[in-house]
Amino acid sequence: MGRSALLFAVTVVLAGGCVSGSGGLQVLSIDEVGVSPVRSGASITDYPRALASIVAVMDGDLDLPPVEAALHFYPDRDAFRAALEAEGYGAAFAEDAAANLSGIAGFRRVLLNDAALRWIEWPYRVSFLAHELTHTLQYELSNGRRGTSDQWLREGFGDWVRIAVIDALDLTPRDEARRVALGRVRDGARRRPSPALSELVTFEDWVAAIQTFGEDPTYAQALLAVEFLIDRHGLGAVLDYFRRFAESDDRLANFRATFGEPIPDFEAAFREHLARVL
């Protein structure tokens, strides 16, 4: 699930190149971008170039499996809400999501509220899209199923890839992004203890944590947890974790089989690690 990107204000419009559609919907597929990627994020000023450049980093620099997805742009909040309902989301959820989110990823597509995105500077759009495209990869790895994979791991991995992308595109160095994440966790902990990973399992858990602890420290902690998980077991193990949900929704068994340790043991190790780095 993607974060709202309405905190940044700048007037820009949707670039038309390679974006096709009828009525209010416009669709841009990875297979149809028709432009070459760039290595300087500062030169990205349209969606085809943004998509090509993000995918080039994901496929090339990170050696992730191919991303097969399309961006679906809806002209305003009402159209975005209607699209979410058409996707099978309940009316109450669709209304709340349309009011608070700029996009939601699913299997091979990212649904986007263009009216919200067009006010955001391009570096932030690139960062946001990298996170959402990682969610489409998670669906791809599990053969299109959402499954019961832990929300902290889904969101943390989305941000781990996002940071790799903006680092590779010279938008924000990885070390600086990590320093910001540590600062957000530290600042959040001064107000109240951060949630345990065991409290961030479902999407409902995630929303509740954001409402209680704040969006920035919740995402930052998930990022640091996934960074620690990858340092401990490797990127390939995280990909294998999502693959397991194609066959089984036993989240505890899937974690243990993939990483060789139960979640409580990992969380205890992460808590010790976090205390040291903070």
Buried (B, 14 or more C-beta within 10 A) or exposed (E): BBBBBBEEEEEBEBBEEBBEEEEBBBBBBBEEBEBEBBEEBEEBEBBBBBBBBBBBBBBEBBEBBEBBBBBBBBBEBBBBBBBBBEEEBEEEBBBBBBEEBBBBBBBBBBBBBBBBBBBBBBBBBBBBBBBBBBBBBBBBBBEEBBBBBBBBBBBBBBBBBBBBBBBBBEBBEBEEBBEBBBBBBBEBBEEEEBBBBEBBBEBEBBBBBBEEBBBBBBBBBBBBBBBBBBEBBEBEBBBBBBBBBEEEBBBEEBBBEBBEBEBEEBBEBBBEBBEEEE
